[in-house]
Amino acid sequence: MASNPGHLVVAGHICLDLIPPIGARAESLGEVLRAGALVHVGAIQVSTGGAVGNTGLAVHKLGVPVRLAGKVGADAFGRMVLDLLRAQDPELARAMAVDPHGATSYTVVLNPPGLDRVFLHHPGANDTFVAGDVADACLEGARLLHFGYPPLMRRLYERDGAELVRLFAAARARGVTTSLDMAMPDPASDAGRVDWRAWMRHVLPHVDLFLPSFDELARMLGHGCTEPDAATLRRLADETLAMGAVAVAIKLGDRGLYLRTGPDVSRLGCDAVAWAGRERLATCCEVAVGGTTGAGDCTIAGFLVELAAGGTPESALAFATAVGACSVERPDATSAVPHADAVRARLRNGWRRHPPSPALGSWQPTSTSGVYQPN
């Protein structure tokens, strides 16, 4: 597998992101969206979203061959999604599934200056996505299959993730490395009532690289939403490794990206000496933030691209957080993501990084700028 130069496959959730620029500053979103008020906004920004629209397009923009496997409805929003993909490259829409009876998923992103985002989301055709919606031809010759957002896709969280297990088993049978990203389910929805610990016990034995956010993982494993610290990160990572994942990379928002790997990393298709039994932390690059929508997805894209290129844990973390930093320079997820060569040039030119958050404990630098190891 280490010599497999094949394409990447990004599958799972896709939607149409509708982002009305809100210029008004306020202490809360409720102050902006007052009942009965007329709120002036800018010209709406329309882009693809979800794991396929964000991670998949970011991989493409980084210059790596990728096939996208999402599902849309046969409606106006579905045509818009497919047209947006084709505008990047006509091949990107080739493997997309169309549900003739379903509606296309969409998300209205409310992101006033200085406030955290609020998402108004309709799952649409994502709820009918099954393993068979990823064509066998997508997996043939692939280096890695990444799947994103099963908590927002009904058939993927039902029956302890049986459809996702089926898909990952098919990928592994072809020698394809598997990768999984999560999403925070609405507590009031059916997904919010899923036993996610049981779900992960069933799915993670088929996952090589697990890439959740801290908040998602802490809540799903029943640790609440405490602030991340080194001990909590290790505990969460160790639990997921014990469930069967080969490696776990936990997204920490503006605090960076944490990586912990198990003793047997052969499934990653990488240098076992460099990757086995590692614990690393990468901090974020300094950047003027235009918007954080999709930043985690683009960070994942950077990690997958560097892993597939044969990088070390340190180079994968450094490159991943750099791609995430590029993403936030504009309000949408991927328009600011450049070719990988441009990202690497910024890193070589000494792109400044934030120091580790004191809340994460004490870490010592590695030879890679912005990447740390335990003291």
N, C-alpha and C positions, 0 to 999 in steps of 0.2 A: 504493500500500500504506500509506503513512503515514496516510491518512484512513480506513483500514479499522478500524471499531470492533468487529469481530466477536469471537466467543468464542475461548477458548484450548482446545486439545485436549492432554491429557496421556495418553500411551500407553506401553505397555511392561510392565515387571515389576510384579506385584502379589502380595502374600502376606499371610498372617495372622501378625501378630507376637504372640508369647507371651512376656511379660516378667515373670518371677518376681522380686519385689523382694528383693534380698540385702542384709541389714543388716550382716553380719559384715565387719569390716575386716581386711585381710591384705596381705602383701607381694606375693602372686601369686594368680592364680586357682586354681592347684593347691593352695595352702594352704587355700582355702575348700572346694574340692571334693575332699576327701581320700577315697581309696579306702575303701569300706565305711562311710563316715560318713553320718549323717542330718543334713542341713543344713536348719535351719528358715528358711523364707522367708515373705514376706507374701502376701496374696491376689493371685493372678495378674492382671496387666493384659493385656487382649486388645484389639488394635487392628489396623487394616489397615496394611500396610507396603509397602515397595518404592517405586519412583518414582511409580506411579499412586496408591497409598495415601497417600504422604507429600506429594509435590509437588502432586498433583492436589487432594487435600483442602485443602492449605494455600491454593492459589489460590481454592478455593471459600470458605474461611473469610475470606479477605481481601476477599471481596465481588465477585469477578470471575466472569462466566459461564464455565463450563468443562464439557467433556465428557470422560469417562474411558473409555479403551479398553484394558482388560486382559483376562486370561483366567483362569478358575478351573475347577475340576472340578465334576462333579455329585455332590458329597459333602457331608458335614456342615460341613467347613471352608469349602467354597465357599458354602454357604448362609449361614454366619456372615459371610463377607466381604461378600456382597451385602446382607445385613441391616444391617451396619454402615454401608455406603454409603447405603442408603435412609434410615437413621435421620438422616443429615445432610440429605439431600434425595432424594426418590423418583426424581428425574430422573438422579441420578448413576450409578445402576446400569443405566440404559436401554441403553447401548451396550456393556456388558460382554459378552464372549464366554464361553460355557460349553462345555467339552470333555466330552462325555458319557462318554468312556472314560478320562479322565485324573484324577489327584489334584490337589487344590489345593496350591499352594506354601505352606510355612510356615517361620517362623524363630523359634527359641528364642534370646532375647537375654539373655546373662549379663553383668551390669554391676555388679559389686561396687563399693562406695564407694572412690574413689581409684584405681581400676584401669581400664585400657582394656577396651573391650567385646570379647566373644567371641560369634560368631554360629554357631548350629547350623542349617543351612539345607537345605531340600529344594526343588528347583526346580519340581517338579510340572508343571502345565499350561503354565508359562512356556516350557518346552522345545518346545512345539508351536505357539507363537505365530508367525504369518506376517503378511505385509503385508495380506492379505485380512481379517484380524481387526479392522482399523480400517475401519469402514463408510464408504462414500463420503459418506453423509449427515453424518458427523462433521466431514468436512473442508469441506463446503459452507459458505461464509461465514465460515470460521475466520480469525482473525488470525495464529495461530501454532500449530504442532505441536511439542510437546516429547516426546522419546522417552528413556526411561531404562533403563539397566542391560543393554544387549545382551550383555555378557560372561557374564551369568547366564541367557541364553536361547539354547538350542542352535541353533535355526533362524536366529537373528539373527547368530551369529558364524560359522556355517558358510559356505563358498563366498565368503569375503572379504566377508561382509555383504551378499550379493546381495538378500536379502529386505528389508533396511533401505533399501538404495538404491532398490528398487522403491517402497517406501512414501514415502520423501522425494521421489522424482521425481513421484509422484502429487500430493503436497502442493504442490510448487513449481509444477506445471502449473496449479494453481488460485490461484496468487499467494500461497500461505501461507508465511510464514517458518518455517524448520526449526531445531530446537534439539536438542542431544544431550548426555546425561549418561552417564557410564560407571560401572563398578563394578570392584572388584578381584577377578579370577578366582582360584579356588583353584589354586595351582601344580600340584597333583597331579591335577587334573581335565583333561578334554579341552580346556576353555577355556584352561587354563594352558599348553597346548602350541601355541596359535594364534600365528601371526606377526602380532602386533598392529600393527606398523609397516606391513606390507603391507595389513592390514585397513583401517587409517586412510587409507592412500593411495587406497584404493578408495571409502571412504565419505565422507571429509571434503569432497570437491568438491561434495557434495550437502547439506552442513551449513552453515547461516548462523551459528549461535551454538553454540560447543563449550564444555561446562561440566564438565570432569573435575576430580578432586582432584589435588593435586601428586603424591601417592604413586602413584596410578594412572597418570598420564601419564609420570612419570619411569621407572617400571618398563616400561611398554609401549613406550617409545621407547628402552629399553636404557640409561638413565642411572642405573640402580640406585635406591636409596632414600636418597640423600643428603639432608641438611637443605636446605630452600629458601633460596636467596639471590637477590639481584636478577639476577645474571648468569645463573644457572641458569633462573630464571623467564623471562627474555627469550629464552634459547636454546630452551626448550621451546615457548614461545608462537610464536616465529618459525618453528619447524619445522611446527607445526600450521597456521599461516597459509599457509605455502608449499605445504602439501598441499591447500589449497583452502578452508578455513574462512574466513568473513568476520571473525569475532571469536572470541576465546577468553577465558573467565573461569576462572581456576584457583582452586579452593577450597584454602585453607591452614589449615583447622581453626581453632584458637584464635588464629592469626595473621592471619586476615582473608580477603580476597578480592582477587585480582589480575586486572586487565583489560588486554588489549592488542587493538587493532583494526587492521584493514588499511586501505588507502587508499580502497577502494571498499566502502562500507557500504550501498549502495542496497537490498540484499536484506533488511536489517534493518527496513526500513520506518520509519526514524527520520530525524531532522535530520542530514543528511550533514555539515554544517559542524561540528556539536557532536561527532559520533561518529568521524569519520575520523581514522586515524592517532593514536589516543590510547593512553596508558599510564598507568594509575591503580592505586592500592592503597587499599583501605578496611580499617580495623581493626575489631575486634569491640567491641560495646557491653559495658559492665560489667553483670554479672547474676549472681544466685545460681543455680548450676547444679543442676538436678534430674536431668538425664540428657541425653546427647548423641545418642541415637538419632534419626536422621532430620534432624539439624540442617542438614546440607548440602543435603538435598532442599528444606527450607523456605527456605533461603537462595536457592536457585534459583527457587523460587516467587516470592519477593519481587523478584528481578531481572526475571523475565519479566513480572510485573504492571506494574512501573514502566516497562519498555521498551515494553510495549503501550500504556501511557498516554501515551507521547510524552515520557518523561523524558530527562534528560541522562545521560551516563555516570556523572557524580558522584552524581546523585540515585538512579540505579539501584543503584549500589554501596552507598550509604548506607542505602537502603531494604532491600536484600537482606540486609545484615548485621544490620539491626535485626530483621527477621522471623526470621532464624536465632537471634538472641538470645532472642526471645520463645519460640521452640520449646524451647530447653534449660531453660526454667524448670520443666518437668515431665518425668517420666521417658519418656513416649511422644513421638511426633514432633509431633503437630498440636494436641493439646487446649489448649495455651497460646497458639496463634496467634489473635489477635483480628482484627477488621475492619481494613482498611487505614487507616481514619480514626484508629483508636486508636494504630496504630503511628506514624503521622505526628505525632499529638499528643505522643507520648513524645519524638520527635525534636525537635519545636519547643520542648519544655520543657527541652532541654539534656541529653538522655541522655548520660551520661559514657561515654567510650570509652578503650580502652587505647591507649597510644602504639605506633608501629610497632616491631616487634621489631628490635633492633640487628643480628640476623643477616641481615635483609633489606636492609641498607645504609642509605644516607642519602636521605631523601625530604623534600620541602617541602610544607606544607599548601596545599590549594586553598581556595576560598571556602566549600566545603561541609565542615562539621565531620566529622572522622574520615576524610576522603578526601585522599590525597596524590598528588603527581606527582613525577617524577624531578627531582633537583637540576640 
